[in-house]
Amino acid sequence: MPTIGGSVIQNARRVPSREALISGGRRWTWAALDDEVARAAGRLAAAGLGRGDRCAVLSTNTPEMVIASFAASRLAAIVVPVNARLAPPEIEHVLSDSGAAVLAVGPDLTEAALHAVEHLDPAARPQLLALGPGTALAELLAPAPAIEPVRDDRAVESDDAVIVYTSGTTGRPKGALLDHHRAVWAALAQIVSLGLKDGERYLHLPPLYHSGGVVFLNAMALLGGTSVLIPVFEPGAVLAAIERERITSLLGVPTMYQFLLRTPTSRHATCPPGGWVPSARPRCRPRPWSRCWRPSRRWSSSSSAARPRPDPQASTRPWRKSGSGRTPPAISLSRSCTPGWSTSGGPR
């Protein structure tokens, strides 16, 4: 069975000129990405990272985060994606709980990282590496001719691959450990259930530290697909990326879809030919974005009582708070070109 890091090497051999990673104006083919990952793996190995060591990555959705994660996987180290919105005490808990030996941090989060590690026991402090210039930290991806790149995959499927932490809504975040075998099967489950294909072009909207981000990044690695990153969710930028990059699938939450539908440019944006947004069942015909999706209403309730059926006319009216004290309905979306399916409810 392939490993996560090994998939990058396989793609570099199988589809070397296919685009692997896109962020703004920066683009990597699978061959170029493999080179970047090899150099980063060499730098991590020189820092002492090896099989079973934890490599925490604190970053927003950036290519550097992707490269660092694949590099750590290549060394059979365990990737620990850290929520970029955590406060320093919360980051400190994740680093301490996971036993991180290295923390790769985005330049805009350096201050938070430094505050987080200063309260750790000196013997347990991870080595900090920057994922970009502009800080006093050593750069993970800076040219280092004296360091030998790691071009082979040192992991096997039984090696632990990733620790994904919960949000900590009701307590401290808790880590869920997956080995390469389980991480690969989690990605394959999405590939099969959603009908993802070789060469898929996927737009990452949720953060890459989230389980959804991890699973679909791995899925693109297994498929030799293209991962397109945007730094923050902004409806206009998302719609522009969908058309410009010929996106064939994405994952979002209902609130994101609602914002997209309310964006004036959505009337003119189109789903790519043979593609569909977001990923679910059969592919839609090319059509305006605003016709591919229509909002519907489902009631959100914590009780086990029967919920009222959605108002069939509600999709054309904006929600207005009535002051009655009722829980407002949660927005969900139904696919107009695949009747009977909902993003949140499955077959109806």
FILOKOL-794012 format. One record per residue (C-alpha): residue number from 1; residue in three letters; x, y, z. Coordinates in nm, 2 decimals. Layout:
+-----+------+--------+--------+--------+
|  nr | rest |     xx |     yy |     zz |
+-----+------+--------+--------+--------+
| NUM |  ALA |      X |      Y |      Z |
...
+-----+------+--------+--------+--------+
***
This chain:
+-----+------+--------+--------+--------+
|  nr | rest |     xx |     yy |     zz |
+-----+------+--------+--------+--------+
|   1 |  MET |   0.00 |   0.00 |   0.00 |
|   2 |  PRO |   0.13 |   0.35 |  -0.08 |
|   3 |  THR |   0.23 |   0.59 |   0.20 |
|   4 |  ILE |   0.14 |   0.96 |   0.20 |
|   5 |  GLY |   0.50 |   1.07 |   0.14 |
|   6 |  GLY |   0.55 |   0.79 |  -0.11 |
|   7 |  SER |   0.26 |   0.91 |  -0.32 |
|   8 |  VAL |   0.45 |   1.23 |  -0.41 |
|   9 |  ILE |   0.74 |   1.03 |  -0.54 |
|  10 |  GLN |   0.51 |   0.80 |  -0.75 |
|  11 |  ASN |   0.34 |   1.11 |  -0.90 |
|  12 |  ALA |   0.67 |   1.27 |  -0.99 |
|  13 |  ARG |   0.75 |   0.95 |  -1.19 |
|  14 |  ARG |   0.40 |   0.89 |  -1.33 |
|  15 |  VAL |   0.28 |   1.24 |  -1.41 |
|  16 |  PRO |   0.59 |   1.47 |  -1.37 |
|  17 |  SER |   0.46 |   1.76 |  -1.57 |
|  18 |  ARG |   0.11 |   1.77 |  -1.42 |
|  19 |  GLU |   0.03 |   2.05 |  -1.19 |
|  20 |  ALA |   0.04 |   1.94 |  -0.83 |
|  21 |  LEU |   0.01 |   2.26 |  -0.62 |
|  22 |  ILE |  -0.12 |   2.61 |  -0.70 |
|  23 |  SER |  -0.13 |   2.91 |  -0.47 |
|  24 |  GLY |  -0.19 |   3.25 |  -0.63 |
|  25 |  GLY |   0.07 |   3.29 |  -0.90 |
|  26 |  ARG |   0.30 |   3.01 |  -0.77 |
|  27 |  ARG |   0.27 |   2.67 |  -0.94 |
|  28 |  TRP |   0.45 |   2.34 |  -0.89 |
|  29 |  THR |   0.43 |   2.03 |  -1.11 |
|  30 |  TRP |   0.46 |   1.70 |  -0.94 |
|  31 |  ALA |   0.83 |   1.68 |  -1.04 |
|  32 |  ALA |   0.90 |   2.03 |  -0.90 |
|  33 |  LEU |   0.70 |   1.95 |  -0.58 |
|  34 |  ASP |   0.90 |   1.63 |  -0.53 |
|  35 |  ASP |   1.22 |   1.83 |  -0.55 |
|  36 |  GLU |   1.10 |   2.08 |  -0.29 |
|  37 |  VAL |   0.98 |   1.80 |  -0.06 |
|  38 |  ALA |   1.32 |   1.62 |  -0.09 |
|  39 |  ARG |   1.51 |   1.93 |   0.00 |
|  40 |  ALA |   1.28 |   2.00 |   0.30 |
|  41 |  ALA |   1.31 |   1.64 |   0.41 |
|  42 |  GLY |   1.69 |   1.67 |   0.41 |
|  43 |  ARG |   1.67 |   1.98 |   0.62 |
|  44 |  LEU |   1.43 |   1.81 |   0.87 |
|  45 |  ALA |   1.66 |   1.51 |   0.88 |
|  46 |  ALA |   1.96 |   1.74 |   0.95 |
|  47 |  ALA |   1.76 |   1.88 |   1.24 |
|  48 |  GLY |   1.73 |   1.53 |   1.39 |
|  49 |  LEU |   1.38 |   1.44 |   1.28 |
|  50 |  GLY |   1.32 |   1.07 |   1.21 |
|  51 |  ARG |   1.08 |   0.78 |   1.23 |
|  52 |  GLY |   0.82 |   0.83 |   1.50 |
|  53 |  ASP |   0.92 |   1.19 |   1.58 |
|  54 |  ARG |   0.65 |   1.45 |   1.59 |
|  55 |  CYS |   0.67 |   1.75 |   1.34 |
|  56 |  ALA |   0.41 |   2.01 |   1.43 |
|  57 |  VAL |   0.31 |   2.25 |   1.15 |
|  58 |  LEU |   0.15 |   2.59 |   1.25 |
|  59 |  SER |   0.04 |   2.77 |   0.94 |
|  60 |  THR |  -0.25 |   2.89 |   0.73 |
|  61 |  ASN |  -0.32 |   2.73 |   0.40 |
|  62 |  THR |   0.01 |   2.78 |   0.23 |
|  63 |  PRO |   0.23 |   2.58 |  -0.01 |
|  64 |  GLU |   0.50 |   2.58 |   0.25 |
|  65 |  MET |   0.27 |   2.39 |   0.49 |
|  66 |  VAL |   0.20 |   2.13 |   0.23 |
|  67 |  ILE |   0.57 |   2.09 |   0.15 |
|  68 |  ALA |   0.66 |   2.06 |   0.52 |
|  69 |  SER |   0.39 |   1.80 |   0.58 |
|  70 |  PHE |   0.50 |   1.58 |   0.29 |
|  71 |  ALA |   0.86 |   1.62 |   0.39 |
|  72 |  ALA |   0.80 |   1.50 |   0.74 |
|  73 |  SER |   0.59 |   1.20 |   0.61 |
|  74 |  ARG |   0.88 |   1.10 |   0.38 |
|  75 |  LEU |   1.10 |   1.07 |   0.69 |
|  76 |  ALA |   0.84 |   0.85 |   0.86 |
|  77 |  ALA |   0.78 |   1.13 |   1.11 |
|  78 |  ILE |   0.44 |   1.21 |   1.24 |
|  79 |  VAL |   0.28 |   1.53 |   1.11 |
|  80 |  VAL |   0.09 |   1.74 |   1.37 |
|  81 |  PRO |  -0.12 |   2.01 |   1.20 |
|  82 |  VAL |  -0.18 |   2.29 |   1.45 |
|  83 |  ASN |  -0.49 |   2.51 |   1.44 |
|  84 |  ALA |  -0.36 |   2.85 |   1.32 |
|  85 |  ARG |  -0.63 |   3.03 |   1.53 |
|  86 |  LEU |  -0.53 |   2.89 |   1.86 |
|  87 |  ALA |  -0.40 |   3.12 |   2.14 |
|  88 |  PRO |  -0.04 |   3.06 |   2.26 |
|  89 |  PRO |  -0.16 |   2.86 |   2.57 |
|  90 |  GLU |  -0.36 |   2.63 |   2.34 |
|  91 |  ILE |  -0.06 |   2.59 |   2.11 |
|  92 |  GLU |   0.15 |   2.51 |   2.41 |
|  93 |  HIS |  -0.09 |   2.23 |   2.51 |
|  94 |  VAL |  -0.08 |   2.07 |   2.16 |
|  95 |  LEU |   0.30 |   2.08 |   2.14 |
|  96 |  SER |   0.33 |   1.93 |   2.49 |
|  97 |  ASP |   0.06 |   1.67 |   2.44 |
|  98 |  SER |   0.20 |   1.55 |   2.11 |
|  99 |  GLY |   0.56 |   1.57 |   2.21 |
| 100 |  ALA |   0.66 |   1.77 |   1.91 |
| 101 |  ALA |   1.03 |   1.76 |   1.83 |
| 102 |  VAL |   1.01 |   2.03 |   1.55 |
| 103 |  LEU |   0.76 |   2.31 |   1.50 |
| 104 |  ALA |   0.75 |   2.45 |   1.15 |
| 105 |  VAL |   0.57 |   2.79 |   1.17 |
| 106 |  GLY |   0.44 |   3.04 |   0.92 |
| 107 |  PRO |   0.60 |   3.38 |   0.94 |
| 108 |  ASP |   0.28 |   3.55 |   1.05 |
| 109 |  LEU |   0.24 |   3.31 |   1.34 |
| 110 |  THR |   0.60 |   3.33 |   1.47 |
| 111 |  GLU |   0.51 |   3.55 |   1.77 |
| 112 |  ALA |   0.24 |   3.31 |   1.88 |
| 113 |  ALA |   0.47 |   3.02 |   1.85 |
| 114 |  LEU |   0.75 |   3.19 |   2.05 |
| 115 |  HIS |   0.50 |   3.27 |   2.33 |
| 116 |  ALA |   0.37 |   2.91 |   2.32 |
| 117 |  VAL |   0.71 |   2.74 |   2.36 |
| 118 |  GLU |   0.86 |   2.98 |   2.63 |
| 119 |  HIS |   0.65 |   2.81 |   2.90 |
| 120 |  LEU |   0.75 |   2.45 |   2.80 |
| 121 |  ASP |   1.01 |   2.27 |   2.99 |
| 122 |  PRO |   1.35 |   2.36 |   2.81 |
| 123 |  ALA |   1.42 |   1.99 |   2.75 |
| 124 |  ALA |   1.08 |   1.95 |   2.58 |
| 125 |  ARG |   1.09 |   2.25 |   2.36 |
| 126 |  PRO |   1.06 |   2.18 |   1.99 |
| 127 |  GLN |   1.31 |   2.32 |   1.75 |
| 128 |  LEU |   1.15 |   2.61 |   1.56 |
| 129 |  LEU |   1.19 |   2.64 |   1.18 |
| 130 |  ALA |   1.03 |   2.91 |   0.97 |
| 131 |  LEU |   0.82 |   2.84 |   0.67 |
| 132 |  GLY |   0.92 |   3.17 |   0.51 |
| 133 |  PRO |   1.15 |   3.46 |   0.53 |
| 134 |  GLY |   1.12 |   3.77 |   0.75 |
| 135 |  THR |   1.19 |   3.61 |   1.09 |
| 136 |  ALA |   1.50 |   3.53 |   1.30 |
| 137 |  LEU |   1.43 |   3.16 |   1.28 |
| 138 |  ALA |   1.61 |   2.92 |   1.05 |
| 139 |  GLU |   1.42 |   2.87 |   0.73 |
| 140 |  LEU |   1.30 |   2.52 |   0.65 |
| 141 |  LEU |   1.28 |   2.58 |   0.27 |
| 142 |  ALA |   1.59 |   2.80 |   0.23 |
| 143 |  PRO |   1.86 |   2.67 |  -0.01 |
| 144 |  ALA |   2.11 |   2.46 |   0.17 |
| 145 |  PRO |   2.36 |   2.30 |  -0.08 |
| 146 |  ALA |   2.55 |   2.13 |   0.20 |
| 147 |  ILE |   2.24 |   1.93 |   0.30 |
| 148 |  GLU |   2.17 |   1.61 |   0.10 |
| 149 |  PRO |   1.80 |   1.59 |  -0.02 |
| 150 |  VAL |   1.60 |   1.29 |   0.09 |
| 151 |  ARG |   1.46 |   1.14 |  -0.23 |
| 152 |  ASP |   1.35 |   0.80 |  -0.10 |
| 153 |  ASP |   1.04 |   0.73 |   0.11 |
| 154 |  ARG |   1.14 |   0.60 |   0.45 |
| 155 |  ALA |   0.79 |   0.52 |   0.58 |
| 156 |  VAL |   0.59 |   0.20 |   0.56 |
| 157 |  GLU |   0.21 |   0.17 |   0.59 |
| 158 |  SER |   0.23 |   0.06 |   0.96 |
| 159 |  ASP |   0.42 |   0.38 |   1.06 |
| 160 |  ASP |   0.22 |   0.65 |   1.24 |
| 161 |  ALA |   0.14 |   0.93 |   0.99 |
| 162 |  VAL |  -0.06 |   1.22 |   1.15 |
| 163 |  ILE |  -0.21 |   1.34 |   1.47 |
| 164 |  VAL |  -0.52 |   1.55 |   1.41 |
| 165 |  TYR |  -0.65 |   1.74 |   1.71 |
| 166 |  THR |  -1.01 |   1.81 |   1.80 |
| 167 |  SER |  -1.13 |   2.17 |   1.83 |
| 168 |  GLY |  -1.14 |   2.16 |   2.21 |
| 169 |  THR |  -1.49 |   2.30 |   2.23 |
| 170 |  THR |  -1.58 |   2.12 |   2.55 |
| 171 |  GLY |  -1.23 |   2.09 |   2.69 |
| 172 |  ARG |  -0.87 |   2.07 |   2.58 |
| 173 |  PRO |  -0.80 |   1.95 |   2.22 |
| 174 |  LYS |  -0.75 |   1.58 |   2.19 |
| 175 |  GLY |  -0.52 |   1.41 |   1.93 |
| 176 |  ALA |  -0.64 |   1.14 |   1.70 |
| 177 |  LEU |  -0.35 |   0.93 |   1.57 |
| 178 |  LEU |  -0.36 |   0.77 |   1.23 |
| 179 |  ASP |  -0.10 |   0.55 |   1.07 |
| 180 |  HIS |  -0.03 |   0.56 |   0.69 |
| 181 |  HIS |  -0.26 |   0.26 |   0.64 |
| 182 |  ARG |  -0.56 |   0.44 |   0.80 |
| 183 |  ALA |  -0.48 |   0.78 |   0.65 |
| 184 |  VAL |  -0.47 |   0.62 |   0.30 |
| 185 |  TRP |  -0.79 |   0.44 |   0.35 |
| 186 |  ALA |  -0.96 |   0.75 |   0.48 |
| 187 |  ALA |  -0.86 |   0.93 |   0.16 |
| 188 |  LEU |  -0.97 |   0.63 |  -0.06 |
| 189 |  ALA |  -1.31 |   0.63 |   0.11 |
| 190 |  GLN |  -1.36 |   0.99 |  -0.01 |
| 191 |  ILE |  -1.23 |   0.91 |  -0.36 |
| 192 |  VAL |  -1.47 |   0.62 |  -0.40 |
| 193 |  SER |  -1.77 |   0.77 |  -0.24 |
| 194 |  LEU |  -1.74 |   1.10 |  -0.43 |
| 195 |  GLY |  -1.62 |   0.96 |  -0.76 |
| 196 |  LEU |  -1.30 |   1.16 |  -0.76 |
| 197 |  LYS |  -1.09 |   1.09 |  -1.07 |
| 198 |  ASP |  -0.72 |   1.08 |  -1.17 |
| 199 |  GLY |  -0.61 |   1.44 |  -1.24 |
| 200 |  GLU |  -0.89 |   1.59 |  -1.02 |
| 201 |  ARG |  -0.85 |   1.97 |  -0.96 |
| 202 |  TYR |  -0.94 |   2.04 |  -0.60 |
| 203 |  LEU |  -0.99 |   2.38 |  -0.43 |
| 204 |  HIS |  -0.90 |   2.37 |  -0.06 |
| 205 |  LEU |  -1.14 |   2.59 |   0.14 |
| 206 |  PRO |  -1.13 |   2.45 |   0.49 |
| 207 |  PRO |  -0.80 |   2.49 |   0.67 |
| 208 |  LEU |  -0.54 |   2.22 |   0.61 |
| 209 |  TYR |  -0.51 |   2.16 |   0.99 |
| 210 |  HIS |  -0.87 |   2.04 |   0.98 |
| 211 |  SER |  -0.94 |   1.67 |   0.92 |
| 212 |  GLY |  -1.12 |   1.76 |   0.60 |
| 213 |  GLY |  -0.81 |   1.94 |   0.48 |
| 214 |  VAL |  -0.58 |   1.65 |   0.57 |
| 215 |  VAL |  -0.80 |   1.39 |   0.40 |
| 216 |  PHE |  -0.84 |   1.57 |   0.07 |
| 217 |  LEU |  -0.48 |   1.68 |   0.05 |
| 218 |  ASN |  -0.40 |   1.31 |   0.09 |
| 219 |  ALA |  -0.66 |   1.22 |  -0.17 |
| 220 |  MET |  -0.51 |   1.45 |  -0.43 |
| 221 |  ALA |  -0.17 |   1.29 |  -0.35 |
| 222 |  LEU |  -0.31 |   0.94 |  -0.42 |
| 223 |  LEU |  -0.48 |   1.05 |  -0.74 |
| 224 |  GLY |  -0.20 |   1.27 |  -0.88 |
| 225 |  GLY |  -0.45 |   1.56 |  -0.87 |
| 226 |  THR |  -0.40 |   1.93 |  -0.83 |
| 227 |  SER |  -0.44 |   2.11 |  -0.50 |
| 228 |  VAL |  -0.54 |   2.48 |  -0.53 |
| 229 |  LEU |  -0.49 |   2.69 |  -0.22 |
| 230 |  ILE |  -0.64 |   3.02 |  -0.12 |
| 231 |  PRO |  -0.52 |   3.19 |   0.20 |
| 232 |  VAL |  -0.86 |   3.29 |   0.33 |
| 233 |  PHE |  -1.22 |   3.23 |   0.23 |
| 234 |  GLU |  -1.34 |   3.53 |   0.03 |
| 235 |  PRO |  -1.64 |   3.46 |  -0.20 |
| 236 |  GLY |  -1.52 |   3.66 |  -0.50 |
| 237 |  ALA |  -1.18 |   3.51 |  -0.49 |
| 238 |  VAL |  -1.33 |   3.16 |  -0.46 |
| 239 |  LEU |  -1.55 |   3.20 |  -0.76 |
| 240 |  ALA |  -1.26 |   3.35 |  -0.96 |
| 241 |  ALA |  -1.04 |   3.05 |  -0.87 |
| 242 |  ILE |  -1.31 |   2.80 |  -0.97 |
| 243 |  GLU |  -1.32 |   2.94 |  -1.32 |
| 244 |  ARG |  -0.95 |   3.03 |  -1.36 |
| 245 |  GLU |  -0.82 |   2.70 |  -1.23 |
| 246 |  ARG |  -1.09 |   2.48 |  -1.38 |
| 247 |  ILE |  -1.18 |   2.34 |  -1.04 |
| 248 |  THR |  -1.36 |   2.01 |  -1.05 |
| 249 |  SER |  -1.43 |   1.96 |  -0.68 |
| 250 |  LEU |  -1.42 |   2.13 |  -0.34 |
| 251 |  LEU |  -1.54 |   2.08 |   0.01 |
| 252 |  GLY |  -1.72 |   2.36 |   0.20 |
| 253 |  VAL |  -1.97 |   2.42 |   0.48 |
| 254 |  PRO |  -2.32 |   2.54 |   0.41 |
| 255 |  THR |  -2.24 |   2.90 |   0.52 |
| 256 |  MET |  -1.96 |   2.92 |   0.26 |
| 257 |  TYR |  -2.20 |   2.81 |  -0.02 |
| 258 |  GLN |  -2.46 |   3.07 |   0.10 |
| 259 |  PHE |  -2.20 |   3.34 |   0.08 |
| 260 |  LEU |  -2.11 |   3.22 |  -0.27 |
| 261 |  LEU |  -2.47 |   3.23 |  -0.39 |
| 262 |  ARG |  -2.51 |   3.58 |  -0.25 |
| 263 |  THR |  -2.21 |   3.71 |  -0.43 |
| 264 |  PRO |  -2.32 |   3.92 |  -0.74 |
| 265 |  THR |  -2.06 |   3.76 |  -0.96 |
| 266 |  SER |  -2.20 |   3.42 |  -0.90 |
| 267 |  ARG |  -2.47 |   3.50 |  -1.16 |
| 268 |  HIS |  -2.20 |   3.50 |  -1.42 |
| 269 |  ALA |  -1.96 |   3.24 |  -1.28 |
| 270 |  THR |  -1.99 |   2.89 |  -1.44 |
| 271 |  CYS |  -1.92 |   2.54 |  -1.33 |
| 272 |  PRO |  -1.63 |   2.40 |  -1.54 |
| 273 |  PRO |  -1.72 |   2.18 |  -1.83 |
| 274 |  GLY |  -1.77 |   1.83 |  -1.70 |
| 275 |  GLY |  -1.71 |   1.95 |  -1.35 |
| 276 |  TRP |  -1.92 |   2.01 |  -1.05 |
| 277 |  VAL |  -1.90 |   2.22 |  -0.73 |
| 278 |  PRO |  -1.88 |   2.10 |  -0.47 |
| 279 |  SER |  -1.80 |   1.73 |  -0.49 |
| 280 |  ALA |  -2.09 |   1.49 |  -0.43 |
| 281 |  ARG |  -2.27 |   1.26 |  -0.68 |
| 282 |  PRO |  -2.30 |   1.27 |  -1.06 |
| 283 |  ARG |  -2.13 |   1.55 |  -1.25 |
| 284 |  CYS |  -2.33 |   1.85 |  -1.36 |
| 285 |  ARG |  -2.36 |   1.99 |  -1.70 |
| 286 |  PRO |  -2.18 |   2.32 |  -1.75 |
| 287 |  ARG |  -2.42 |   2.59 |  -1.62 |
| 288 |  PRO |  -2.41 |   2.91 |  -1.43 |
| 289 |  TRP |  -2.30 |   2.87 |  -1.07 |
| 290 |  SER |  -2.62 |   3.02 |  -0.93 |
| 291 |  ARG |  -2.82 |   2.75 |  -1.11 |
| 292 |  CYS |  -2.61 |   2.46 |  -0.99 |
| 293 |  TRP |  -2.70 |   2.51 |  -0.63 |
| 294 |  ARG |  -3.01 |   2.63 |  -0.46 |
| 295 |  PRO |  -3.05 |   2.70 |  -0.09 |
| 296 |  SER |  -3.30 |   2.51 |   0.12 |
| 297 |  ARG |  -3.38 |   2.52 |   0.49 |
| 298 |  ARG |  -3.34 |   2.26 |   0.76 |
| 299 |  TRP |  -3.42 |   2.31 |   1.12 |
| 300 |  SER |  -3.14 |   2.29 |   1.37 |
| 301 |  SER |  -3.24 |   2.15 |   1.71 |
| 302 |  SER |  -3.06 |   1.98 |   1.99 |
| 303 |  SER |  -3.37 |   1.79 |   2.10 |
| 304 |  SER |  -3.48 |   1.45 |   1.97 |
| 305 |  ALA |  -3.82 |   1.58 |   1.88 |
| 306 |  ALA |  -3.94 |   1.55 |   1.53 |
| 307 |  ARG |  -3.83 |   1.84 |   1.32 |
| 308 |  PRO |  -4.07 |   2.03 |   1.09 |
| 309 |  ARG |  -4.04 |   1.97 |   0.72 |
| 310 |  PRO |  -3.86 |   2.25 |   0.53 |
| 311 |  ASP |  -4.08 |   2.52 |   0.38 |
| 312 |  PRO |  -4.06 |   2.47 |   0.00 |
| 313 |  GLN |  -4.09 |   2.84 |  -0.06 |
| 314 |  ALA |  -3.83 |   2.93 |   0.20 |
| 315 |  SER |  -3.54 |   2.91 |  -0.05 |
| 316 |  THR |  -3.65 |   3.23 |  -0.22 |
| 317 |  ARG |  -3.69 |   3.44 |   0.09 |
| 318 |  PRO |  -3.41 |   3.57 |   0.32 |
| 319 |  TRP |  -3.42 |   3.47 |   0.68 |
| 320 |  ARG |  -3.55 |   3.74 |   0.91 |
| 321 |  LYS |  -3.54 |   3.71 |   1.29 |
| 322 |  SER |  -3.90 |   3.72 |   1.41 |
| 323 |  GLY |  -3.82 |   3.78 |   1.78 |
| 324 |  SER |  -4.03 |   3.48 |   1.87 |
| 325 |  GLY |  -3.73 |   3.31 |   2.04 |
| 326 |  ARG |  -3.73 |   3.02 |   1.81 |
| 327 |  THR |  -3.40 |   2.87 |   1.69 |
| 328 |  PRO |  -3.35 |   3.00 |   1.34 |
| 329 |  PRO |  -3.32 |   2.74 |   1.07 |
| 330 |  ALA |  -2.97 |   2.64 |   0.96 |
| 331 |  ILE |  -2.88 |   2.70 |   0.60 |
| 332 |  SER |  -2.80 |   2.39 |   0.39 |
| 333 |  LEU |  -2.78 |   2.34 |   0.02 |
| 334 |  SER |  -2.94 |   2.10 |  -0.21 |
| 335 |  ARG |  -2.81 |   2.01 |  -0.56 |
| 336 |  SER |  -3.05 |   2.12 |  -0.82 |
| 337 |  CYS |  -2.89 |   1.90 |  -1.09 |
| 338 |  THR |  -2.89 |   1.59 |  -0.87 |
| 339 |  PRO |  -3.23 |   1.58 |  -0.72 |
| 340 |  GLY |  -3.27 |   1.40 |  -0.39 |
| 341 |  TRP |  -2.93 |   1.48 |  -0.24 |
| 342 |  SER |  -2.83 |   1.73 |   0.02 |
| 343 |  THR |  -2.49 |   1.83 |   0.14 |
| 344 |  SER |  -2.59 |   1.76 |   0.50 |
| 345 |  GLY |  -2.86 |   1.51 |   0.49 |
| 346 |  GLY |  -2.77 |   1.25 |   0.22 |
| 347 |  PRO |  -3.06 |   1.10 |   0.02 |
| 348 |  ARG |  -3.39 |   1.25 |   0.10 |
+-----+------+--------+--------+--------+
***
